[in-house]
Structures are given as C-alpha cells and as structure tokens.
C-alpha cells in the first residue's frame, strides 16, 4: 500500500511539474489543454521512462569512457536527450490536448521540466510525509 501511495504522489507531482512547464513555455513549443491531458501525459511519460531506463543504463555503460573524460557531464547529456525524445514522442499526438510540435520545444521543455520537478520535490517533500501519515 505504501508503494501505491508513493507512486500516486510522484504522478501528481510530475503532473504539476508538466503543467507548470507548459505554462512557462510559449504555445509554439508546448501546448497543454487541461488537467486530464496533463494527467495522461504524465502517466505515459512515467511508463515510457520506466521502459526506457534499462536502455539508458546500457547506453551510459557504453559511453562510460566519454563520461569519465567529461567528469560525468556526458551522462547528464544522454539522460537529458533521452527525456527530450520521450517528451517529444508523447507530445506528438499520443495524448489529445498535449502537444510538443518541435524538438526544440522538447529540449527546452525537458530542461524546465527537470528543474520544476526537482524544485517541487524539494518543496513538497516534507508535506508528502505528513499527507500520507495516518
């Protein structure tokens, strides 16, 4: 039961981060038309991220020498590009009401989404534990 609550919390948090990101970006880069498309897009992005994660680990192992040379920055770039690709894929028509028409929008959106999600996680981390107690 605790795992389900945690999963739901992350889904809500990511949905909020996606909504804030879409609000910050111009419509030509990312368009979100309501709460339901935000929930569905966040769900799809989470599922795809879980499916792609083993591929990402393999890719990071293959590029390990380059990551060592760049002090880990290349691994960050690989993760960033993978998240941008997933964002672009989901925003290309998989969810009605959520659009990411250009790859530039996906790149900028991935950066902003990561930052907003991190900030929300830090800010709401303590309130999450108080919410689910009881």
C-alpha positions as CSV (number, residue, x, y, z in Angstrom):
1,X,0.0,0.0,0.0
2,X,2.9,2.3,0.8
3,X,4.3,1.8,-2.7
4,X,1.0,2.7,-4.3
5,X,0.8,5.9,-2.3
6,X,4.3,6.8,-3.3
7,X,3.6,6.1,-6.9
8,X,0.5,8.3,-6.8
9,X,2.4,11.1,-5.1
10,X,5.1,11.0,-7.8
11,X,2.4,11.0,-10.5
12,X,0.7,14.0,-9.0
13,X,4.0,15.9,-8.5
14,X,5.1,15.2,-12.1
15,X,1.6,16.2,-13.4
16,X,2.0,19.5,-11.6
17,X,5.5,20.0,-13.0
18,X,4.3,19.3,-16.5
19,X,1.5,21.8,-16.1
20,X,3.9,24.5,-14.8
21,X,6.4,23.7,-17.7
22,X,3.6,24.1,-20.3
23,X,2.5,27.3,-18.7
24,X,6.1,28.7,-18.8
25,X,6.7,27.8,-22.4
26,X,5.1,29.5,-25.4
27,X,2.4,27.6,-27.3
28,X,4.7,27.1,-30.3
29,X,6.9,24.9,-28.1
30,X,4.4,23.1,-25.8
31,X,0.7,23.2,-25.6
32,X,-1.4,21.7,-22.7
33,X,-5.2,22.0,-22.8
34,X,-6.5,21.0,-19.4
35,X,-5.9,18.8,-16.4
36,X,-6.9,15.4,-17.9
37,X,-4.3,15.7,-20.7
38,X,-1.7,16.6,-18.1
39,X,-2.5,13.5,-16.0
40,X,-2.5,11.3,-19.1
41,X,0.8,12.7,-20.5
42,X,2.5,12.4,-17.1
43,X,1.3,8.8,-16.9
44,X,2.6,8.0,-20.3
45,X,5.9,9.8,-19.7
46,X,6.4,7.8,-16.5
47,X,5.6,4.5,-18.1
48,X,7.9,5.2,-21.1
49,X,10.7,6.4,-18.8
50,X,10.4,3.1,-16.8
51,X,10.6,1.1,-20.0
52,X,13.5,3.1,-21.5
53,X,15.5,3.1,-18.2
54,X,17.3,-0.2,-18.9
55,X,18.3,1.1,-22.4
56,X,19.6,4.3,-20.8
57,X,21.7,2.3,-18.3
58,X,23.2,0.3,-21.2
59,X,23.9,3.5,-23.2
60,X,25.6,5.1,-20.1
61,X,27.8,2.0,-19.7
62,X,28.8,2.1,-23.4
63,X,29.6,5.8,-23.1
64,X,31.4,5.4,-19.8
65,X,34.8,6.4,-21.1
66,X,33.5,9.6,-22.6
67,X,31.6,10.3,-19.3
68,X,34.9,9.8,-17.4
69,X,36.7,12.3,-19.7
70,X,34.0,14.9,-19.2
71,X,33.6,14.3,-15.4
72,X,30.1,12.9,-15.8
73,X,28.7,15.7,-17.9
74,X,28.2,13.4,-20.9
75,X,26.0,11.0,-18.9
76,X,23.9,14.1,-18.0
77,X,23.6,15.0,-21.7
78,X,22.5,11.4,-22.5
79,X,19.8,11.5,-19.9
80,X,18.6,14.9,-21.0
81,X,18.4,14.0,-24.7
82,X,16.5,10.8,-23.8
83,X,14.0,12.7,-21.7
84,X,13.6,15.2,-24.5
85,X,12.9,12.4,-27.0
86,X,10.3,10.9,-24.7
87,X,8.6,14.3,-24.2
88,X,8.6,14.9,-28.0
89,X,7.2,11.4,-28.6
90,X,4.3,11.8,-26.2
91,X,3.6,15.3,-27.3
92,X,3.5,14.3,-31.0
93,X,-0.1,13.2,-30.8
94,X,-0.3,10.3,-28.3
95,X,-2.4,12.4,-25.8
96,X,-5.2,14.6,-27.1
97,X,-4.7,18.0,-25.7
98,X,-0.9,17.8,-25.2
99,X,1.4,18.8,-28.0
100,X,5.1,19.4,-28.3
101,X,5.3,20.3,-32.0
102,X,9.1,20.8,-32.3
103,X,12.1,19.1,-31.0
104,X,13.4,22.5,-29.8
105,X,10.3,22.7,-27.6
106,X,11.1,19.2,-26.3
107,X,14.7,20.1,-25.5
108,X,13.8,23.3,-23.6
109,X,10.8,21.6,-22.0
110,X,13.0,18.7,-20.7
111,X,15.3,21.2,-19.0
112,X,12.5,23.2,-17.5
113,X,10.5,20.1,-16.6
114,X,13.6,18.6,-14.8
115,X,14.2,21.8,-12.8
116,X,10.5,22.3,-11.9
117,X,10.1,18.7,-10.9
118,X,13.2,18.9,-8.7
119,X,12.1,22.1,-7.0
120,X,8.6,20.8,-6.4
121,X,10.1,17.6,-4.9
122,X,12.2,19.6,-2.5
123,X,9.5,22.0,-1.6
124,X,6.7,19.4,-1.1
125,X,8.9,16.5,0.2
126,X,8.1,17.2,3.8
127,X,4.4,17.8,3.3
128,X,4.1,14.5,1.5
129,X,5.1,12.6,4.6
130,X,2.6,14.5,6.6
131,X,-0.1,13.9,4.0
132,X,0.1,10.1,3.9
133,X,0.5,9.5,7.6
134,X,-2.4,8.2,9.5
